[in-house]
Structure formats: structure tokens, C-alpha cells
Amino acid sequence: MSSPTRVYVGRLSGMVVRGPDAESIGRVRDVVVSIRSSRHASRALGLVVEMTNKRRIFVPLLRVAAIEPSEITLVSGSVSIREFKTRAGELTVMKDLVGAKIHIDDPELAHLHGKPVEIADVEIERTRTRDWVLSRAAVFSERSAFGRRTGLEVTPWSHVQGISAGGIGTSNATAELIASFDDMRPADIATVIHELPAQQRQQVAEELTDDRLADIIQELPDDHQAELIESMDIERAADVLEEMDPDDAADLLGELPHEKADVLLELMDPEESAPVRRLMTFSPDTVGALMTPEPIILTPQTTVAEALAIVRNPELPSSLSSMVFVVRPPTATPTGKYLGCVHLQKLLREPPSSLIGGILDPDLPQLFANDSQETAARYFAMYNLVCGPVLDEDQHLLGAVAVDDLLDHLLPEDWREHGLRPSESSQGVNRG
């Protein structure tokens, strides 16, 4: 049975949530949503799950693998057990929206224009990008003389009026600012946050989810990264570091006092801290300090079709998805012996059933962890690549270095503070 792409939140309430091993995690109690202006789709962010000990936690909807008639299965049994609380710009369907009075401007329901109606339930829909959006609302149009609700109608969510990021009929500056981030790239959000006063910057950071904040922190100047991490309670700081790319987390920890960095590493999940610790052993001016230990690593028995399915993951940076690296097991870094690589363009030209072990480029020179950043720059210029393998002396793959990470370190230290075109910030540019 295929998992539904549309579902009413009321149906999800009370359903059992299980990990991929069928172990029960808890039951759904609510769905967290982000309300946006009528020009943009409002999004469903995740589930509020009540565990057996009554603690309520947040589980992102991107972690949902399937919705069955009586249970929900996650792609991973690893979840954050931190107590759930709504952040600025977030509302919950069952607690905040169901029962709320709103008005609608649906041309198909003209008889309800100008009348208050009550939300009975909200439908969410999964998009092609794997996001979930609010698609429709079921509303009660009136009450009988005995107080019973009657006249159930369904309207597209785009016609629901009277709800903002700040709540029902209210406005909140921080909530509205965070809601405006939804269509922005992390680098552009970082530019906005960089311009805020320190206190407001910390307030906004407090209200962002860990994964969103991690993406944004990686785009901030070093001093602002350290400032935000040090302003958080120690447990949340460790959670945010876990969500960051290992190379960025290592750079940030290098900016903190050694004692605090050691505490944060101890608080991080061992699987997340291990690659960060490895990266911190390399000199800051070497390729080893720039690389990510999590490129696409496959065995030679992988088919072209399987490789392309992995490359399509929308959460992968475009630089890392440009190339897959082939090794003998194990595939976790440091891997077994490195065999070669396959560029994305090569994958697109080969039959889907072909094994990638037969289409390797074994002759592409490799970078080594102790190579200088200048060597990496020459490498990318010489071979017209945006990503390259990093090996140790025994031909084990340690990771990959991407050209965007290299440029970040080669540009002046304060380049983020001056924006894309620093000369235009002080004077206008005549474009004729």
C-alpha cells in the first residue's frame, strides 16, 4: 500500500509512531505548522509525539517514511528527546487552529463571505520536493440553536484569512521576520541576521529550529557564529553543532575556548562528534581541515540507477552531488581502498543497469589531507571540477573537498560582512 500524499491532521492524532525497526516511539498529539502570507504556501513542519514517559518531542515530517492506516513509520529511529515547545512563527493544528474563528474568501463559498467560520480540521499535502504544505481546511459554517456545529465545508487553505505567523488575528515582529525566511537561501538569511542588533540576533536564533539555525550559522562571519553558540544553553548548542556540516562545526569549535569546545564535543552524539574530532586534528591551512567526511561513497556493485537516485537527494549540496566516490568496503570514512570516481555527467550517459565499478575514472589525481589550500585551488582550476577526493597515504578515502569551502577560506576573513558586491554598498553602480 502506497503512503498517502494528502491527509487530515485529525486522522494523524493518536497514531503510533515507529522507527524502521518497528519499535514504538510514541503517539502523535499534534502537527506543527508555519503560517505564511497568501502568496506563499504555509508549511507543515513536523509532528508533536508523546512518548511513553509523557514527554512530548518534535519529529520533522521529513523523517516520515510512510503513513499507514494505523501507524507512522520513520526513516530513522534516532530522534531528539528534547522537550517540545513552539517557537516564534509556529502554530499547532489541534491546539491553535482547530476551533479558531477565521473568515474565508473562497469564490465557491460566496455565502460564507463576511461571516466568521470555525476550523474543524486541516489537510496537509506532500509536494514533489518532499515538503508538506497546508492544502485545505474543513470549516463549520454555523451553529444550531442548541450549540451543535453544522454546515461542514471544505476550502483551499489559500482562501483562509485571519491567521498570521503570530497567531490568530495577531501579529508578532519576530514571528513575521522568521516566516519571511522560508523562501530565502541560508546565505541571504545570514545577511539579514548579520545586520540585526546582537540581542535581536540571539532572539531570532532562539526561535529557529536546530537544523535551520545550523544552515544559517554556517553562513555567518566567524565572530557571529561563536557569539550565537556561546549565547545558547550548552545542550542546545551541542544539538545545533550536530546539525552542522562536520567541517563547519570543526571550524566553529576552533573559534571557542578549548574548555567549552571539549564540553560541547562530549555532549554531541558520538557518531556526530567523531568526524568533527578527526577534522580538528588537521592544520587549519590544509585540505584536511576543509574537507567533508560525508561525500557520496558507494561500492563498485552499485548500479547507475541507484547512484542517480542517491545524487537526486535535494538535501545534498550541488557541489557534493556532482561526483560519487567508489571504494571497497567499508564505505564509512576513512573507507576501504579508494578505487576511483564517477562524475554526474558520466552517470547520465550510461545505461541504468550498468555497474559503476565498470565506468570509473581511476586516473583523476587525488588530493591529500596535508596538501595546502593553494594546491587545492590549482587542482580545481586544472581539472575543471567543483569537488575532489581527499585520501591518506594508504589510499583510503578520508572525504571530499568542495570548491565552495575552498573559496570560503581563500577570500578575506571578513568577506561575508561586505556582501556580494562590496563596492556597491557605499556607492551606486551605473549600469547604463
CORPE-V43835 format. One record per backbone hydrogen bond with DSSP energy under -0.5 kcal/mol. NH is the residue of the N-H (numbers start at 1). CO is the residue of the C=O. E is the energy in kcal/mol with one decimal. If there is no record, write none. Layout:
nh:NH co:CO e:E
nh:NH co:CO e:E
//
This chain:
nh:4 co:67 e:-0.7
nh:7 co:124 e:-2.3
nh:9 co:122 e:-2.7
nh:11 co:8 e:-1.1
nh:12 co:8 e:-1.0
nh:13 co:9 e:-1.7
nh:14 co:28 e:-3.4
nh:15 co:12 e:-2.5
nh:16 co:70 e:-1.2
nh:17 co:26 e:-3.3
nh:18 co:16 e:-0.5
nh:18 co:72 e:-3.3
nh:19 co:23 e:-2.3
nh:22 co:19 e:-2.1
nh:25 co:17 e:-3.5
nh:26 co:17 e:-1.3
nh:27 co:50 e:-2.2
nh:28 co:15 e:-2.6
nh:29 co:48 e:-3.4
nh:30 co:48 e:-1.2
nh:32 co:46 e:-2.9
nh:33 co:91 e:-3.3
nh:34 co:43 e:-3.2
nh:35 co:33 e:-0.5
nh:35 co:89 e:-0.6
nh:40 co:37 e:-2.1
nh:43 co:34 e:-1.7
nh:44 co:132 e:-2.6
nh:45 co:32 e:-3.0
nh:45 co:43 e:-0.5
nh:46 co:32 e:-1.2
nh:47 co:59 e:-3.1
nh:48 co:30 e:-2.7
nh:49 co:47 e:-0.7
nh:49 co:57 e:-2.6
nh:50 co:27 e:-3.1
nh:51 co:49 e:-0.6
nh:51 co:55 e:-3.0
nh:54 co:51 e:-2.0
nh:57 co:49 e:-2.7
nh:59 co:47 e:-2.5
nh:61 co:45 e:-2.2
nh:63 co:60 e:-1.8
nh:64 co:61 e:-1.7
nh:65 co:73 e:-2.8
nh:66 co:73 e:-1.8
nh:68 co:66 e:-0.6
nh:68 co:71 e:-2.9
nh:72 co:16 e:-3.1
nh:73 co:66 e:-2.6
nh:74 co:18 e:-2.5
nh:75 co:63 e:-3.2
nh:79 co:77 e:-0.7
nh:84 co:56 e:-3.4
nh:89 co:165 e:-0.5
nh:90 co:87 e:-2.2
nh:91 co:33 e:-2.4
nh:93 co:31 e:-2.3
nh:96 co:92 e:-2.0
nh:97 co:92 e:-1.3
nh:97 co:93 e:-0.9
nh:98 co:93 e:-3.1
nh:99 co:119 e:-2.9
nh:100 co:97 e:-2.4
nh:102 co:117 e:-2.8
nh:103 co:161 e:-1.9
nh:105 co:159 e:-1.8
nh:109 co:106 e:-1.8
nh:110 co:107 e:-0.7
nh:112 co:109 e:-2.2
nh:113 co:110 e:-1.5
nh:115 co:112 e:-2.0
nh:117 co:102 e:-3.0
nh:118 co:140 e:-2.0
nh:119 co:100 e:-2.1
nh:120 co:138 e:-3.6
nh:121 co:138 e:-1.6
nh:123 co:136 e:-3.0
nh:124 co:7 e:-2.7
nh:125 co:133 e:-3.0
nh:126 co:5 e:-3.2
nh:127 co:131 e:-3.3
nh:130 co:127 e:-1.7
nh:132 co:44 e:-0.6
nh:133 co:125 e:-2.9
nh:134 co:42 e:-2.7
nh:135 co:123 e:-2.3
nh:135 co:133 e:-0.6
nh:136 co:123 e:-1.1
nh:137 co:155 e:-2.8
nh:138 co:121 e:-2.5
nh:139 co:137 e:-0.5
nh:139 co:153 e:-3.2
nh:140 co:118 e:-3.0
nh:141 co:150 e:-0.7
nh:141 co:151 e:-1.8
nh:142 co:150 e:-1.4
nh:144 co:148 e:-3.1
nh:147 co:144 e:-2.0
nh:150 co:142 e:-2.4
nh:153 co:139 e:-3.0
nh:155 co:137 e:-2.5
nh:157 co:135 e:-2.3
nh:159 co:156 e:-2.1
nh:160 co:157 e:-2.1
nh:161 co:103 e:-3.0
nh:164 co:167 e:-2.8
nh:167 co:164 e:-1.5
nh:169 co:162 e:-1.8
nh:169 co:167 e:-0.7
nh:170 co:167 e:-0.5
nh:176 co:172 e:-3.0
nh:177 co:173 e:-2.3
nh:178 co:174 e:-2.5
nh:179 co:175 e:-2.4
nh:180 co:176 e:-1.7
nh:181 co:177 e:-0.5
nh:181 co:178 e:-1.2
nh:182 co:179 e:-1.3
nh:183 co:180 e:-0.5
nh:184 co:181 e:-2.2
nh:188 co:185 e:-0.6
nh:189 co:185 e:-2.4
nh:190 co:186 e:-2.6
nh:191 co:187 e:-1.4
nh:192 co:188 e:-1.6
nh:193 co:189 e:-2.8
nh:194 co:190 e:-2.6
nh:195 co:191 e:-1.0
nh:195 co:192 e:-0.6
nh:196 co:193 e:-1.3
nh:201 co:197 e:-2.8
nh:202 co:198 e:-2.1
nh:203 co:199 e:-1.8
nh:204 co:200 e:-2.6
nh:205 co:201 e:-2.1
nh:206 co:202 e:-2.0
nh:207 co:203 e:-1.0
nh:207 co:204 e:-0.7
nh:208 co:204 e:-0.8
nh:208 co:205 e:-0.7
nh:213 co:209 e:-2.8
nh:214 co:210 e:-2.3
nh:215 co:211 e:-1.9
nh:216 co:212 e:-1.8
nh:217 co:213 e:-3.1
nh:218 co:214 e:-1.7
nh:219 co:216 e:-1.9
nh:220 co:217 e:-1.7
nh:225 co:221 e:-2.2
nh:226 co:222 e:-2.3
nh:227 co:223 e:-2.0
nh:228 co:224 e:-2.4
nh:229 co:225 e:-2.3
nh:230 co:226 e:-2.4
nh:231 co:227 e:-1.2
nh:232 co:228 e:-0.7
nh:232 co:229 e:-0.9
nh:237 co:233 e:-2.2
nh:238 co:234 e:-1.7
nh:239 co:235 e:-1.9
nh:240 co:236 e:-2.6
nh:241 co:237 e:-2.1
nh:242 co:238 e:-1.8
nh:243 co:239 e:-1.1
nh:243 co:240 e:-0.5
nh:244 co:240 e:-0.8
nh:244 co:241 e:-0.7
nh:249 co:245 e:-2.7
nh:250 co:246 e:-2.4
nh:251 co:247 e:-1.9
nh:252 co:248 e:-2.4
nh:253 co:249 e:-2.6
nh:254 co:250 e:-1.7
nh:255 co:251 e:-0.5
nh:255 co:252 e:-1.5
nh:256 co:252 e:-0.5
nh:256 co:253 e:-1.0
nh:261 co:257 e:-2.5
nh:262 co:258 e:-2.4
nh:263 co:259 e:-1.8
nh:264 co:260 e:-2.5
nh:265 co:261 e:-2.2
nh:266 co:262 e:-1.8
nh:267 co:263 e:-1.8
nh:268 co:264 e:-1.6
nh:272 co:269 e:-1.1
nh:273 co:269 e:-2.6
nh:274 co:270 e:-1.9
nh:275 co:271 e:-0.6
nh:276 co:272 e:-0.7
nh:277 co:273 e:-2.9
nh:278 co:274 e:-2.0
nh:279 co:275 e:-2.1
nh:280 co:276 e:-1.8
nh:281 co:278 e:-1.3
nh:282 co:279 e:-1.4
nh:286 co:283 e:-1.9
nh:287 co:371 e:-2.6
nh:288 co:369 e:-2.8
nh:289 co:286 e:-0.6
nh:290 co:286 e:-0.6
nh:290 co:287 e:-1.0
nh:291 co:287 e:-1.6
nh:292 co:400 e:-3.2
nh:297 co:295 e:-0.8
nh:298 co:325 e:-2.9
nh:302 co:299 e:-1.8
nh:304 co:354 e:-2.4
nh:305 co:352 e:-2.4
nh:307 co:303 e:-2.3
nh:308 co:304 e:-2.6
nh:309 co:305 e:-1.8
nh:310 co:306 e:-1.6
nh:311 co:307 e:-2.3
nh:312 co:308 e:-1.6
nh:313 co:310 e:-1.5
nh:316 co:313 e:-1.8
nh:321 co:317 e:-1.9
nh:322 co:319 e:-0.9
nh:323 co:320 e:-1.0
nh:324 co:342 e:-2.5
nh:325 co:296 e:-2.8
nh:326 co:340 e:-2.9
nh:327 co:298 e:-2.3
nh:328 co:337 e:-2.2
nh:334 co:397 e:-0.5
nh:335 co:397 e:-2.1
nh:336 co:328 e:-1.0
nh:336 co:330 e:-2.2
nh:338 co:395 e:-3.1
nh:339 co:326 e:-2.8
nh:340 co:326 e:-1.4
nh:341 co:361 e:-1.0
nh:342 co:324 e:-2.4
nh:344 co:322 e:-2.7
nh:346 co:343 e:-0.6
nh:347 co:343 e:-1.8
nh:348 co:344 e:-1.9
nh:349 co:345 e:-0.7
nh:349 co:346 e:-0.8
nh:350 co:346 e:-0.6
nh:350 co:347 e:-0.9
nh:354 co:351 e:-1.7
nh:356 co:302 e:-3.0
nh:357 co:300 e:-1.9
nh:358 co:355 e:-1.7
nh:359 co:356 e:-1.3
nh:361 co:341 e:-2.5
nh:362 co:360 e:-0.7
nh:364 co:361 e:-0.7
nh:367 co:389 e:-2.3
nh:369 co:391 e:-1.4
nh:371 co:368 e:-2.4
nh:373 co:285 e:-1.1
nh:376 co:372 e:-1.7
nh:377 co:373 e:-2.2
nh:378 co:374 e:-2.4
nh:379 co:375 e:-2.1
nh:380 co:376 e:-2.3
nh:381 co:377 e:-2.1
nh:382 co:378 e:-2.4
nh:383 co:379 e:-2.2
nh:384 co:380 e:-1.0
nh:385 co:380 e:-1.0
nh:388 co:401 e:-2.0
nh:390 co:399 e:-2.6
nh:391 co:367 e:-2.7
nh:392 co:396 e:-1.6
nh:395 co:392 e:-1.7
nh:397 co:336 e:-0.9
nh:398 co:390 e:-3.0
nh:399 co:390 e:-1.3
nh:400 co:292 e:-2.3
nh:401 co:388 e:-2.3
nh:403 co:386 e:-2.3
nh:406 co:402 e:-1.7
nh:407 co:403 e:-2.7
nh:408 co:404 e:-1.8
nh:409 co:405 e:-1.1
nh:409 co:406 e:-0.6
nh:410 co:406 e:-1.8
nh:411 co:407 e:-2.4
nh:415 co:412 e:-2.1
nh:417 co:414 e:-1.0
nh:418 co:414 e:-0.5
nh:418 co:415 e:-1.1
nh:419 co:416 e:-0.7
nh:424 co:421 e:-1.7
nh:425 co:421 e:-0.6
nh:425 co:422 e:-1.0
nh:427 co:423 e:-0.7
nh:430 co:428 e:-0.5
nh:431 co:429 e:-0.8
//
